[in-house]
Amino acid sequence: MRRGREEAFRQGKWPGQPPFGYQLKDQKLEPEPSQAQVVQRIFELYARGLGTWEICNRLNTEGVPSPYRKTWKPAGMLRILKNPAYIGNISVNVNGKHVSQAHRRGVHA
C-alpha cells in the first residue's frame, strides 16, 4: 500500500487533506480561488515587513475566515508562510522517506 501511495504521489495525486488555498480535483492540487487570494495577501503583507501577529490581527479584524480555528493565530500563519507548496514544491513522507516533486503552479507563484 505504501508503494502505491508513493507512486500515486509521483503521478501528481495528493495523498491527504490539501493545504489552505488548495482544493483537490481528480486527486490533484488546484488553487481554490477565494482561499488562494487570502494566501497571496498573507505573503504580500509578510513581504512588506508585517509580522505574523500583525497579519493575524489584520485578518481577524477584517473577519477573514481562518482554516485552523475561529481566528487567525501566529502558529497557523507560520505553517502557511513556511509551507513549500505555496511556491510550487510539494512533498510527503512515504514509508519513512521524503518524496518531493514540483507541481505546475503554487498559490503564491
C-alpha atoms as one frame of an Amber mdcrd trajectory, in Angstrom:
protein
   0.000   0.000   0.000   2.811   2.441   0.793   4.398   1.799  -2.588   1.061
   2.581  -4.223   0.788   5.801  -2.227   4.279   6.838  -3.306   3.510   6.068
  -6.954   0.231   7.981  -6.778   2.111  10.974  -5.356   4.716  10.744  -8.114
   1.841  10.904 -10.612   0.763  14.187  -9.051  -2.060  12.832  -6.871  -2.290
  14.378  -3.408  -2.475  11.780  -0.606  -4.467  13.693   2.004  -6.046  16.965
   3.053  -4.907  19.820   0.791  -3.129  22.848   2.265  -5.185  26.002   2.814
  -5.641  27.726  -0.539  -5.891  24.482  -2.477  -8.636  22.041  -3.344  -8.476
  18.561  -4.802  -9.656  17.939  -8.351  -9.172  14.375  -9.546  -6.850  13.866
  -6.547  -4.588  16.689  -7.724  -3.931  20.029  -6.050  -5.569  23.020  -7.692
  -5.784  26.540  -6.266  -9.093  27.290  -4.521  -9.750  30.848  -5.725 -11.124
  32.543  -2.588  -8.601  30.930  -0.250  -5.759  31.472  -2.726  -6.448  35.219
  -2.574  -6.012  35.092   1.206  -2.731  33.187   0.877  -1.432  35.677  -1.677
  -2.375  38.536   0.609  -0.586  36.904   3.558   2.620  36.643   1.520   2.267
  40.226   0.285   1.827  41.558   3.830   4.746  39.483   5.061   6.943  40.735
   2.196   6.071  44.329   3.194   7.521  43.638   6.631   4.445  42.804   8.718
   4.977  40.083  11.313   2.687  37.152  11.951   0.907  38.918  14.837   0.156
  41.963  12.701  -1.084  39.852   9.789  -3.291  37.786  12.115  -4.730  40.908
  13.724  -5.486  42.440  10.352  -7.215  39.310   9.011  -9.165  38.821  12.247
 -10.289  42.475  12.269 -11.486  42.108   8.680 -13.333  38.861   9.509 -11.329
  36.693   7.105 -12.088  33.027   7.950  -9.177  31.021   9.364  -8.516  27.466
   8.202  -7.393  26.269  11.634  -9.622  27.801  14.301 -12.145  30.559  14.716
  -9.434  33.211  14.462  -6.029  33.509  12.869  -3.131  32.566  15.150   0.605
  33.135  14.589   1.367  29.388  14.635  -1.087  28.753  11.792   0.273  31.745
   9.930   3.790  30.321  10.181   2.553  26.990   8.778   1.381  28.851   5.702
   4.493  31.004   5.352   6.836  28.008   5.691   4.870  25.574   3.520   6.777
  24.967   0.240   3.527  24.067  -1.544   2.790  27.777  -1.873   5.758  28.272
  -4.195   5.049  25.148  -6.224   7.015  22.479  -4.332   5.173  19.639  -2.660
   6.442  16.692  -0.681   5.187  13.911   1.550   6.754  11.385   3.903   6.137
   7.946   2.391   7.417   4.825   4.116   9.937   6.790   6.158  11.411   8.639
   3.197  10.820  12.144   1.931   9.354  12.224  -1.602   9.299  15.591  -3.383
   8.096  16.987  -6.668   7.306  20.306  -8.227   3.778  20.947  -9.349   2.523
  23.254 -12.038   1.942  26.365 -10.039   1.888  27.323  -6.429  -0.793  29.549
  -4.984   1.799  32.247  -4.469   3.855  31.550  -7.622
